[in-house]
Amino acid sequence: MIEGRVKHLNRINRTAVVETSDGREVALHFGAESYIEVPELASGGFITGSFEYLKEGYWVEAKFTESDGACHCSSLCCRS
């Protein structure tokens, strides 16, 4: 698991680069089964969303597995 800020999104490849507080960058790949929770502005809470709802700058907590030389995100929850 990592915590950090979404630094870059690649919508075509469904990847996000998350920068941790110590400056490390982790590239995460999102499959169709990835669980994503994003802010819901109207209520001030959070809702289940999709990769398309992510924005650069969100502070997130992500769980992932490593295989085939890539990090595959199983869940990502926004904390900001």
PyMOL Python script that loads the backbone (N, CA, C, O; Angstrom):
from pymol import cmd

cmd.read_pdbstr("""\
ATOM      1  N   MET A   1       0.850  -1.167   0.000  1.00  0.00           N
ATOM      2  CA  MET A   1       0.000   0.000   0.000  1.00  0.00           C
ATOM      3  C   MET A   1       0.900   1.235   0.000  1.00  0.00           C
ATOM      4  O   MET A   1       1.967   1.246   0.613  1.00  0.00           O
ATOM      5  N   ILE A   2       0.440   2.277  -0.705  1.00  0.00           N
ATOM      6  CA  ILE A   2       1.151   3.548  -0.706  1.00  0.00           C
ATOM      7  C   ILE A   2       0.158   4.684  -0.468  1.00  0.00           C
ATOM      8  O   ILE A   2      -1.041   4.549  -0.710  1.00  0.00           O
ATOM      9  N   GLU A   3       0.689   5.795   0.009  1.00  0.00           N
ATOM     10  CA  GLU A   3      -0.076   7.027   0.137  1.00  0.00           C
ATOM     11  C   GLU A   3       0.708   8.100  -0.593  1.00  0.00           C
ATOM     12  O   GLU A   3       1.935   8.146  -0.515  1.00  0.00           O
ATOM     13  N   GLY A   4      -0.007   8.965  -1.303  1.00  0.00           N
ATOM     14  CA  GLY A   4       0.669  10.044  -1.999  1.00  0.00           C
ATOM     15  C   GLY A   4      -0.298  10.853  -2.839  1.00  0.00           C
ATOM     16  O   GLY A   4      -1.516  10.688  -2.762  1.00  0.00           O
ATOM     17  N   ARG A   5       0.283  11.737  -3.648  1.00  0.00           N
ATOM     18  CA  ARG A   5      -0.482  12.643  -4.497  1.00  0.00           C
ATOM     19  C   ARG A   5      -0.447  12.142  -5.935  1.00  0.00           C
ATOM     20  O   ARG A   5       0.606  11.735  -6.427  1.00  0.00           O
ATOM     21  N   VAL A   6      -1.601  12.171  -6.615  1.00  0.00           N
ATOM     22  CA  VAL A   6      -1.643  11.801  -8.032  1.00  0.00           C
ATOM     23  C   VAL A   6      -0.909  12.892  -8.795  1.00  0.00           C
ATOM     24  O   VAL A   6      -1.363  14.034  -8.861  1.00  0.00           O
ATOM     25  N   LYS A   7       0.227  12.527  -9.368  1.00  0.00           N
ATOM     26  CA  LYS A   7       1.068  13.493 -10.071  1.00  0.00           C
ATOM     27  C   LYS A   7       0.734  13.564 -11.554  1.00  0.00           C
ATOM     28  O   LYS A   7       0.777  14.635 -12.158  1.00  0.00           O
ATOM     29  N   HIS A   8       0.401  12.413 -12.138  1.00  0.00           N
ATOM     30  CA  HIS A   8       0.135  12.369 -13.584  1.00  0.00           C
ATOM     31  C   HIS A   8      -0.857  11.256 -13.891  1.00  0.00           C
ATOM     32  O   HIS A   8      -0.807  10.183 -13.290  1.00  0.00           O
ATOM     33  N   LEU A   9      -1.759  11.519 -14.833  1.00  0.00           N
ATOM     34  CA  LEU A   9      -2.715  10.514 -15.308  1.00  0.00           C
ATOM     35  C   LEU A   9      -2.522  10.296 -16.797  1.00  0.00           C
ATOM     36  O   LEU A   9      -2.309  11.250 -17.545  1.00  0.00           O
ATOM     37  N   ASN A  10      -2.595   9.048 -17.229  1.00  0.00           N
ATOM     38  CA  ASN A  10      -2.592   8.709 -18.647  1.00  0.00           C
ATOM     39  C   ASN A  10      -3.909   7.992 -18.908  1.00  0.00           C
ATOM     40  O   ASN A  10      -4.048   6.805 -18.614  1.00  0.00           O
ATOM     41  N   ARG A  11      -4.863   8.713 -19.454  1.00  0.00           N
ATOM     42  CA  ARG A  11      -6.209   8.168 -19.665  1.00  0.00           C
ATOM     43  C   ARG A  11      -6.223   7.045 -20.692  1.00  0.00           C
ATOM     44  O   ARG A  11      -7.015   6.111 -20.568  1.00  0.00           O
ATOM     45  N   ILE A  12      -5.369   7.117 -21.698  1.00  0.00           N
ATOM     46  CA  ILE A  12      -5.352   6.096 -22.749  1.00  0.00           C
ATOM     47  C   ILE A  12      -4.862   4.755 -22.200  1.00  0.00           C
ATOM     48  O   ILE A  12      -5.457   3.713 -22.476  1.00  0.00           O
ATOM     49  N   ASN A  13      -3.781   4.784 -21.425  1.00  0.00           N
ATOM     50  CA  ASN A  13      -3.210   3.544 -20.878  1.00  0.00           C
ATOM     51  C   ASN A  13      -3.756   3.168 -19.509  1.00  0.00           C
ATOM     52  O   ASN A  13      -3.389   2.133 -18.952  1.00  0.00           O
ATOM     53  N   ARG A  14      -4.644   4.017 -18.958  1.00  0.00           N
ATOM     54  CA  ARG A  14      -5.245   3.796 -17.648  1.00  0.00           C
ATOM     55  C   ARG A  14      -4.178   3.614 -16.565  1.00  0.00           C
ATOM     56  O   ARG A  14      -4.184   2.641 -15.812  1.00  0.00           O
ATOM     57  N   THR A  15      -3.258   4.591 -16.515  1.00  0.00           N
ATOM     58  CA  THR A  15      -2.212   4.577 -15.503  1.00  0.00           C
ATOM     59  C   THR A  15      -2.204   5.908 -14.770  1.00  0.00           C
ATOM     60  O   THR A  15      -2.640   6.936 -15.288  1.00  0.00           O
ATOM     61  N   ALA A  16      -1.694   5.854 -13.545  1.00  0.00           N
ATOM     62  CA  ALA A  16      -1.508   7.053 -12.731  1.00  0.00           C
ATOM     63  C   ALA A  16      -0.162   6.952 -12.050  1.00  0.00           C
ATOM     64  O   ALA A  16       0.238   5.880 -11.595  1.00  0.00           O
ATOM     65  N   VAL A  17       0.535   8.072 -11.981  1.00  0.00           N
ATOM     66  CA  VAL A  17       1.779   8.142 -11.226  1.00  0.00           C
ATOM     67  C   VAL A  17       1.442   8.796  -9.902  1.00  0.00           C
ATOM     68  O   VAL A  17       0.914   9.907  -9.861  1.00  0.00           O
ATOM     69  N   VAL A  18       1.754   8.090  -8.807  1.00  0.00           N
ATOM     70  CA  VAL A  18       1.515   8.598  -7.459  1.00  0.00           C
ATOM     71  C   VAL A  18       2.867   8.921  -6.845  1.00  0.00           C
ATOM     72  O   VAL A  18       3.764   8.078  -6.805  1.00  0.00           O
ATOM     73  N   GLU A  19       3.003  10.169  -6.362  1.00  0.00           N
ATOM     74  CA  GLU A  19       4.235  10.608  -5.713  1.00  0.00           C
ATOM     75  C   GLU A  19       4.032  10.567  -4.206  1.00  0.00           C
ATOM     76  O   GLU A  19       3.119  11.199  -3.674  1.00  0.00           O
ATOM     77  N   THR A  20       4.887   9.820  -3.525  1.00  0.00           N
ATOM     78  CA  THR A  20       4.785   9.688  -2.071  1.00  0.00           C
ATOM     79  C   THR A  20       5.434  10.895  -1.394  1.00  0.00           C
ATOM     80  O   THR A  20       6.111  11.689  -2.046  1.00  0.00           O
ATOM     81  N   SER A  21       5.226  11.027  -0.091  1.00  0.00           N
ATOM     82  CA  SER A  21       5.758  12.175   0.643  1.00  0.00           C
ATOM     83  C   SER A  21       7.280  12.207   0.659  1.00  0.00           C
ATOM     84  O   SER A  21       7.874  13.267   0.859  1.00  0.00           O
ATOM     85  N   ASP A  22       7.924  11.045   0.448  1.00  0.00           N
ATOM     86  CA  ASP A  22       9.391  11.023   0.410  1.00  0.00           C
ATOM     87  C   ASP A  22       9.945  11.197  -1.004  1.00  0.00           C
ATOM     88  O   ASP A  22      11.144  11.027  -1.226  1.00  0.00           O
ATOM     89  N   GLY A  23       9.060  11.541  -1.976  1.00  0.00           N
ATOM     90  CA  GLY A  23       9.495  11.831  -3.341  1.00  0.00           C
ATOM     91  C   GLY A  23       9.539  10.647  -4.287  1.00  0.00           C
ATOM     92  O   GLY A  23       9.856  10.807  -5.466  1.00  0.00           O
ATOM     93  N   ARG A  24       9.226   9.468  -3.790  1.00  0.00           N
ATOM     94  CA  ARG A  24       9.207   8.268  -4.653  1.00  0.00           C
ATOM     95  C   ARG A  24       7.993   8.331  -5.560  1.00  0.00           C
ATOM     96  O   ARG A  24       6.924   8.765  -5.132  1.00  0.00           O
ATOM     97  N   GLU A  25       8.141   7.904  -6.809  1.00  0.00           N
ATOM     98  CA  GLU A  25       7.032   7.863  -7.755  1.00  0.00           C
ATOM     99  C   GLU A  25       6.706   6.419  -8.108  1.00  0.00           C
ATOM    100  O   GLU A  25       7.597   5.635  -8.436  1.00  0.00           O
ATOM    101  N   VAL A  26       5.422   6.072  -8.038  1.00  0.00           N
ATOM    102  CA  VAL A  26       4.959   4.723  -8.346  1.00  0.00           C
ATOM    103  C   VAL A  26       3.915   4.823  -9.448  1.00  0.00           C
ATOM    104  O   VAL A  26       2.916   5.528  -9.306  1.00  0.00           O
ATOM    105  N   ALA A  27       4.151   4.111 -10.550  1.00  0.00           N
ATOM    106  CA  ALA A  27       3.193   4.079 -11.662  1.00  0.00           C
ATOM    107  C   ALA A  27       2.233   2.915 -11.431  1.00  0.00           C
ATOM    108  O   ALA A  27       2.658   1.769 -11.289  1.00  0.00           O
ATOM    109  N   LEU A  28       0.952   3.216 -11.395  1.00  0.00           N
ATOM    110  CA  LEU A  28      -0.076   2.209 -11.154  1.00  0.00           C
ATOM    111  C   LEU A  28      -0.926   2.014 -12.402  1.00  0.00           C
ATOM    112  O   LEU A  28      -1.290   2.982 -13.071  1.00  0.00           O
ATOM    113  N   HIS A  29      -1.239   0.765 -12.712  1.00  0.00           N
ATOM    114  CA  HIS A  29      -2.143   0.446 -13.820  1.00  0.00           C
ATOM    115  C   HIS A  29      -3.507   0.085 -13.232  1.00  0.00           C
ATOM    116  O   HIS A  29      -3.590  -0.627 -12.231  1.00  0.00           O
ATOM    117  N   PHE A  30      -4.573   0.582 -13.862  1.00  0.00           N
ATOM    118  CA  PHE A  30      -5.936   0.339 -13.392  1.00  0.00           C
ATOM    119  C   PHE A  30      -6.686  -0.517 -14.401  1.00  0.00           C
ATOM    120  O   PHE A  30      -6.830  -0.149 -15.567  1.00  0.00           O
ATOM    121  N   GLY A  31      -7.159  -1.662 -13.934  1.00  0.00           N
ATOM    122  CA  GLY A  31      -7.992  -2.522 -14.764  1.00  0.00           C
ATOM    123  C   GLY A  31      -9.462  -2.187 -14.544  1.00  0.00           C
ATOM    124  O   GLY A  31      -9.804  -1.344 -13.715  1.00  0.00           O
ATOM    125  N   ALA A  32     -10.311  -2.850 -15.288  1.00  0.00           N
ATOM    126  CA  ALA A  32     -11.754  -2.614 -15.169  1.00  0.00           C
ATOM    127  C   ALA A  32     -12.272  -2.985 -13.786  1.00  0.00           C
ATOM    128  O   ALA A  32     -13.293  -2.454 -13.349  1.00  0.00           O
ATOM    129  N   GLU A  33     -11.581  -3.892 -13.090  1.00  0.00           N
ATOM    130  CA  GLU A  33     -12.028  -4.360 -11.781  1.00  0.00           C
ATOM    131  C   GLU A  33     -11.484  -3.524 -10.623  1.00  0.00           C
ATOM    132  O   GLU A  33     -11.827  -3.788  -9.470  1.00  0.00           O
ATOM    133  N   SER A  34     -10.653  -2.533 -10.897  1.00  0.00           N
ATOM    134  CA  SER A  34     -10.087  -1.694  -9.837  1.00  0.00           C
ATOM    135  C   SER A  34     -11.189  -0.910  -9.122  1.00  0.00           C
ATOM    136  O   SER A  34     -12.060  -0.320  -9.761  1.00  0.00           O
ATOM    137  N   TYR A  35     -11.137  -0.912  -7.790  1.00  0.00           N
ATOM    138  CA  TYR A  35     -12.097  -0.151  -6.981  1.00  0.00           C
ATOM    139  C   TYR A  35     -11.529   1.251  -6.790  1.00  0.00           C
ATOM    140  O   TYR A  35     -10.385   1.413  -6.364  1.00  0.00           O
ATOM    141  N   ILE A  36     -12.338   2.267  -7.109  1.00  0.00           N
ATOM    142  CA  ILE A  36     -11.894   3.653  -7.004  1.00  0.00           C
ATOM    143  C   ILE A  36     -12.950   4.457  -6.256  1.00  0.00           C
ATOM    144  O   ILE A  36     -14.134   4.424  -6.591  1.00  0.00           O
ATOM    145  N   GLU A  37     -12.495   5.176  -5.241  1.00  0.00           N
ATOM    146  CA  GLU A  37     -13.380   6.026  -4.443  1.00  0.00           C
ATOM    147  C   GLU A  37     -12.884   7.462  -4.602  1.00  0.00           C
ATOM    148  O   GLU A  37     -11.704   7.739  -4.390  1.00  0.00           O
ATOM    149  N   VAL A  38     -13.781   8.373  -4.972  1.00  0.00           N
ATOM    150  CA  VAL A  38     -13.415   9.761  -5.244  1.00  0.00           C
ATOM    151  C   VAL A  38     -14.307  10.715  -4.460  1.00  0.00           C
ATOM    152  O   VAL A  38     -15.372  10.318  -3.988  1.00  0.00           O
ATOM    153  N   PRO A  39     -13.878  11.986  -4.315  1.00  0.00           N
ATOM    154  CA  PRO A  39     -14.710  12.963  -3.605  1.00  0.00           C
ATOM    155  C   PRO A  39     -16.017  13.235  -4.336  1.00  0.00           C
ATOM    156  O   PRO A  39     -16.065  13.247  -5.566  1.00  0.00           O
ATOM    157  N   GLU A  40     -17.066  13.451  -3.568  1.00  0.00           N
ATOM    158  CA  GLU A  40     -18.374  13.851  -4.111  1.00  0.00           C
ATOM    159  C   GLU A  40     -18.625  15.252  -3.575  1.00  0.00           C
ATOM    160  O   GLU A  40     -18.946  15.438  -2.402  1.00  0.00           O
ATOM    161  N   LEU A  41     -18.471  16.231  -4.454  1.00  0.00           N
ATOM    162  CA  LEU A  41     -18.462  17.630  -4.027  1.00  0.00           C
ATOM    163  C   LEU A  41     -19.762  18.096  -3.382  1.00  0.00           C
ATOM    164  O   LEU A  41     -19.725  18.876  -2.431  1.00  0.00           O
ATOM    165  N   ALA A  42     -20.887  17.646  -3.867  1.00  0.00           N
ATOM    166  CA  ALA A  42     -22.174  18.122  -3.356  1.00  0.00           C
ATOM    167  C   ALA A  42     -22.355  17.792  -1.872  1.00  0.00           C
ATOM    168  O   ALA A  42     -22.862  18.616  -1.112  1.00  0.00           O
ATOM    169  N   SER A  43     -21.945  16.597  -1.463  1.00  0.00           N
ATOM    170  CA  SER A  43     -22.151  16.184  -0.071  1.00  0.00           C
ATOM    171  C   SER A  43     -20.907  16.367   0.793  1.00  0.00           C
ATOM    172  O   SER A  43     -20.991  16.343   2.021  1.00  0.00           O
ATOM    173  N   GLY A  44     -19.753  16.548   0.150  1.00  0.00           N
ATOM    174  CA  GLY A  44     -18.511  16.641   0.896  1.00  0.00           C
ATOM    175  C   GLY A  44     -17.974  15.286   1.305  1.00  0.00           C
ATOM    176  O   GLY A  44     -16.984  15.206   2.032  1.00  0.00           O
ATOM    177  N   GLY A  45     -18.610  14.218   0.849  1.00  0.00           N
ATOM    178  CA  GLY A  45     -18.175  12.857   1.165  1.00  0.00           C
ATOM    179  C   GLY A  45     -17.443  12.227  -0.004  1.00  0.00           C
ATOM    180  O   GLY A  45     -16.815  12.915  -0.808  1.00  0.00           O
ATOM    181  N   PHE A  46     -17.533  10.914  -0.085  1.00  0.00           N
ATOM    182  CA  PHE A  46     -16.858  10.158  -1.139  1.00  0.00           C
ATOM    183  C   PHE A  46     -17.849   9.195  -1.783  1.00  0.00           C
ATOM    184  O   PHE A  46     -18.789   8.730  -1.138  1.00  0.00           O
ATOM    185  N   ILE A  47     -17.625   8.901  -3.070  1.00  0.00           N
ATOM    186  CA  ILE A  47     -18.470   7.961  -3.807  1.00  0.00           C
ATOM    187  C   ILE A  47     -17.596   6.975  -4.575  1.00  0.00           C
ATOM    188  O   ILE A  47     -16.431   7.255  -4.857  1.00  0.00           O
ATOM    189  N   THR A  48     -18.161   5.835  -4.908  1.00  0.00           N
ATOM    190  CA  THR A  48     -17.476   4.889  -5.773  1.00  0.00           C
ATOM    191  C   THR A  48     -17.515   5.446  -7.184  1.00  0.00           C
ATOM    192  O   THR A  48     -18.577   5.807  -7.691  1.00  0.00           O
ATOM    193  N   GLY A  49     -16.356   5.515  -7.811  1.00  0.00           N
ATOM    194  CA  GLY A  49     -16.269   6.076  -9.148  1.00  0.00           C
ATOM    195  C   GLY A  49     -15.510   5.158 -10.071  1.00  0.00           C
ATOM    196  O   GLY A  49     -15.462   3.946  -9.862  1.00  0.00           O
ATOM    197  N   SER A  50     -14.920   5.740 -11.092  1.00  0.00           N
ATOM    198  CA  SER A  50     -14.128   4.983 -12.051  1.00  0.00           C
ATOM    199  C   SER A  50     -12.843   5.754 -12.330  1.00  0.00           C
ATOM    200  O   SER A  50     -12.663   6.866 -11.834  1.00  0.00           O
ATOM    201  N   PHE A  51     -11.964   5.174 -13.111  1.00  0.00           N
ATOM    202  CA  PHE A  51     -10.691   5.807 -13.420  1.00  0.00           C
ATOM    203  C   PHE A  51     -10.898   7.209 -13.991  1.00  0.00           C
ATOM    204  O   PHE A  51     -10.108   8.113 -13.720  1.00  0.00           O
ATOM    205  N   GLU A  52     -11.930   7.385 -14.761  1.00  0.00           N
ATOM    206  CA  GLU A  52     -12.202   8.676 -15.397  1.00  0.00           C
ATOM    207  C   GLU A  52     -12.493   9.774 -14.377  1.00  0.00           C
ATOM    208  O   GLU A  52     -12.373  10.954 -14.704  1.00  0.00           O
ATOM    209  N   TYR A  53     -12.871   9.419 -13.156  1.00  0.00           N
ATOM    210  CA  TYR A  53     -13.168  10.397 -12.104  1.00  0.00           C
ATOM    211  C   TYR A  53     -11.915  10.923 -11.402  1.00  0.00           C
ATOM    212  O   TYR A  53     -11.979  11.928 -10.694  1.00  0.00           O
ATOM    213  N   LEU A  54     -10.777  10.253 -11.592  1.00  0.00           N
ATOM    214  CA  LEU A  54      -9.550  10.682 -10.917  1.00  0.00           C
ATOM    215  C   LEU A  54      -9.046  11.998 -11.493  1.00  0.00           C
ATOM    216  O   LEU A  54      -9.238  12.294 -12.673  1.00  0.00           O
ATOM    217  N   LYS A  55      -8.390  12.789 -10.626  1.00  0.00           N
ATOM    218  CA  LYS A  55      -7.801  14.053 -11.050  1.00  0.00           C
ATOM    219  C   LYS A  55      -6.398  14.174 -10.474  1.00  0.00           C
ATOM    220  O   LYS A  55      -6.116  13.693  -9.377  1.00  0.00           O
ATOM    221  N   GLU A  56      -5.529  14.822 -11.231  1.00  0.00           N
ATOM    222  CA  GLU A  56      -4.196  15.099 -10.728  1.00  0.00           C
ATOM    223  C   GLU A  56      -4.316  16.005  -9.508  1.00  0.00           C
ATOM    224  O   GLU A  56      -5.136  16.922  -9.475  1.00  0.00           O
ATOM    225  N   GLY A  57      -3.489  15.733  -8.515  1.00  0.00           N
ATOM    226  CA  GLY A  57      -3.495  16.513  -7.290  1.00  0.00           C
ATOM    227  C   GLY A  57      -4.223  15.853  -6.135  1.00  0.00           C
ATOM    228  O   GLY A  57      -4.013  16.240  -4.985  1.00  0.00           O
ATOM    229  N   TYR A  58      -5.080  14.858  -6.403  1.00  0.00           N
ATOM    230  CA  TYR A  58      -5.765  14.156  -5.317  1.00  0.00           C
ATOM    231  C   TYR A  58      -4.735  13.459  -4.432  1.00  0.00           C
ATOM    232  O   TYR A  58      -3.769  12.878  -4.927  1.00  0.00           O
ATOM    233  N   TRP A  59      -4.951  13.524  -3.116  1.00  0.00           N
ATOM    234  CA  TRP A  59      -4.154  12.754  -2.172  1.00  0.00           C
ATOM    235  C   TRP A  59      -4.854  11.412  -2.023  1.00  0.00           C
ATOM    236  O   TRP A  59      -6.045  11.370  -1.714  1.00  0.00           O
ATOM    237  N   VAL A  60      -4.130  10.309  -2.239  1.00  0.00           N
ATOM    238  CA  VAL A  60      -4.765   8.992  -2.307  1.00  0.00           C
ATOM    239  C   VAL A  60      -4.023   7.956  -1.473  1.00  0.00           C
ATOM    240  O   VAL A  60      -2.868   8.131  -1.084  1.00  0.00           O
ATOM    241  N   GLU A  61      -4.740   6.875  -1.220  1.00  0.00           N
ATOM    242  CA  GLU A  61      -4.195   5.670  -0.605  1.00  0.00           C
ATOM    243  C   GLU A  61      -4.499   4.542  -1.580  1.00  0.00           C
ATOM    244  O   GLU A  61      -5.657   4.329  -1.938  1.00  0.00           O
ATOM    245  N   ALA A  62      -3.469   3.817  -2.013  1.00  0.00           N
ATOM    246  CA  ALA A  62      -3.671   2.796  -3.043  1.00  0.00           C
ATOM    247  C   ALA A  62      -3.111   1.452  -2.602  1.00  0.00           C
ATOM    248  O   ALA A  62      -2.036   1.372  -2.008  1.00  0.00           O
ATOM    249  N   LYS A  63      -3.857   0.405  -2.905  1.00  0.00           N
ATOM    250  CA  LYS A  63      -3.407  -0.972  -2.700  1.00  0.00           C
ATOM    251  C   LYS A  63      -3.132  -1.554  -4.078  1.00  0.00           C
ATOM    252  O   LYS A  63      -3.915  -1.365  -5.009  1.00  0.00           O
ATOM    253  N   PHE A  64      -2.013  -2.265  -4.201  1.00  0.00           N
ATOM    254  CA  PHE A  64      -1.642  -2.805  -5.508  1.00  0.00           C
ATOM    255  C   PHE A  64      -0.839  -4.081  -5.361  1.00  0.00           C
ATOM    256  O   PHE A  64      -0.332  -4.399  -4.285  1.00  0.00           O
ATOM    257  N   THR A  65      -0.733  -4.804  -6.460  1.00  0.00           N
ATOM    258  CA  THR A  65       0.120  -5.988  -6.544  1.00  0.00           C
ATOM    259  C   THR A  65       1.101  -5.766  -7.682  1.00  0.00           C
ATOM    260  O   THR A  65       0.825  -5.028  -8.627  1.00  0.00           O
ATOM    261  N   GLU A  66       2.234  -6.409  -7.577  1.00  0.00           N
ATOM    262  CA  GLU A  66       3.235  -6.318  -8.635  1.00  0.00           C
ATOM    263  C   GLU A  66       3.304  -7.642  -9.373  1.00  0.00           C
ATOM    264  O   GLU A  66       3.450  -8.704  -8.769  1.00  0.00           O
ATOM    265  N   SER A  67       3.195  -7.556 -10.702  1.00  0.00           N
ATOM    266  CA  SER A  67       3.373  -8.741 -11.545  1.00  0.00           C
ATOM    267  C   SER A  67       3.693  -8.286 -12.957  1.00  0.00           C
ATOM    268  O   SER A  67       3.295  -7.199 -13.376  1.00  0.00           O
ATOM    269  N   ASP A  68       4.401  -9.106 -13.671  1.00  0.00           N
ATOM    270  CA  ASP A  68       4.787  -8.800 -15.050  1.00  0.00           C
ATOM    271  C   ASP A  68       5.503  -7.461 -15.161  1.00  0.00           C
ATOM    272  O   ASP A  68       5.391  -6.789 -16.187  1.00  0.00           O
ATOM    273  N   GLY A  69       6.240  -7.060 -14.121  1.00  0.00           N
ATOM    274  CA  GLY A  69       6.988  -5.814 -14.137  1.00  0.00           C
ATOM    275  C   GLY A  69       6.150  -4.565 -13.994  1.00  0.00           C
ATOM    276  O   GLY A  69       6.636  -3.468 -14.269  1.00  0.00           O
ATOM    277  N   ALA A  70       4.886  -4.701 -13.565  1.00  0.00           N
ATOM    278  CA  ALA A  70       4.003  -3.542 -13.414  1.00  0.00           C
ATOM    279  C   ALA A  70       3.281  -3.607 -12.077  1.00  0.00           C
ATOM    280  O   ALA A  70       3.159  -4.675 -11.478  1.00  0.00           O
ATOM    281  N   CYS A  71       2.807  -2.468 -11.619  1.00  0.00           N
ATOM    282  CA  CYS A  71       2.012  -2.381 -10.398  1.00  0.00           C
ATOM    283  C   CYS A  71       0.548  -2.266 -10.808  1.00  0.00           C
ATOM    284  O   CYS A  71       0.154  -1.315 -11.482  1.00  0.00           O
ATOM    285  N   HIS A  72      -0.249  -3.242 -10.396  1.00  0.00           N
ATOM    286  CA  HIS A  72      -1.666  -3.291 -10.753  1.00  0.00           C
ATOM    287  C   HIS A  72      -2.488  -2.876  -9.529  1.00  0.00           C
ATOM    288  O   HIS A  72      -2.461  -3.545  -8.496  1.00  0.00           O
ATOM    289  N   CYS A  73      -3.223  -1.755  -9.661  1.00  0.00           N
ATOM    290  CA  CYS A  73      -3.970  -1.210  -8.547  1.00  0.00           C
ATOM    291  C   CYS A  73      -5.276  -1.989  -8.339  1.00  0.00           C
ATOM    292  O   CYS A  73      -6.077  -2.135  -9.262  1.00  0.00           O
ATOM    293  N   SER A  74      -5.474  -2.482  -7.120  1.00  0.00           N
ATOM    294  CA  SER A  74      -6.727  -3.170  -6.813  1.00  0.00           C
ATOM    295  C   SER A  74      -7.742  -2.202  -6.213  1.00  0.00           C
ATOM    296  O   SER A  74      -8.945  -2.352  -6.428  1.00  0.00           O
ATOM    297  N   SER A  75      -7.259  -1.200  -5.452  1.00  0.00           N
ATOM    298  CA  SER A  75      -8.172  -0.184  -4.915  1.00  0.00           C
ATOM    299  C   SER A  75      -7.418   1.119  -4.681  1.00  0.00           C
ATOM    300  O   SER A  75      -6.237   1.128  -4.332  1.00  0.00           O
ATOM    301  N   LEU A  76      -8.127   2.200  -4.883  1.00  0.00           N
ATOM    302  CA  LEU A  76      -7.582   3.532  -4.663  1.00  0.00           C
ATOM    303  C   LEU A  76      -8.665   4.373  -4.020  1.00  0.00           C
ATOM    304  O   LEU A  76      -9.769   4.490  -4.551  1.00  0.00           O
ATOM    305  N   CYS A  77      -8.346   4.960  -2.874  1.00  0.00           N
ATOM    306  CA  CYS A  77      -9.303   5.813  -2.165  1.00  0.00           C
ATOM    307  C   CYS A  77      -8.712   7.188  -1.996  1.00  0.00           C
ATOM    308  O   CYS A  77      -7.601   7.338  -1.486  1.00  0.00           O
ATOM    309  N   CYS A  78      -9.449   8.194  -2.423  1.00  0.00           N
ATOM    310  CA  CYS A  78      -9.013   9.578  -2.273  1.00  0.00           C
ATOM    311  C   CYS A  78      -9.155   9.987  -0.811  1.00  0.00           C
ATOM    312  O   CYS A  78     -10.109   9.603  -0.134  1.00  0.00           O
ATOM    313  N   ARG A  79      -8.201  10.763  -0.342  1.00  0.00           N
ATOM    314  CA  ARG A  79      -8.211  11.256   1.032  1.00  0.00           C
ATOM    315  C   ARG A  79      -8.300  12.770   1.081  1.00  0.00           C
ATOM    316  O   ARG A  79      -8.242  13.368   2.156  1.00  0.00           O
ATOM    317  N   SER A  80      -8.442  13.395  -0.096  1.00  0.00           N
ATOM    318  CA  SER A  80      -8.564  14.863  -0.138  1.00  0.00           C
ATOM    319  C   SER A  80      -9.677  15.280  -1.072  1.00  0.00           C
ATOM    320  O   SER A  80      -9.929  16.474  -1.237  1.00  0.00           O
TER     321      SER A  80
END
""", "prot")
cmd.dss("prot")
cmd.show_as("cartoon", "prot")
cmd.util.cbc("prot")
cmd.orient("prot")
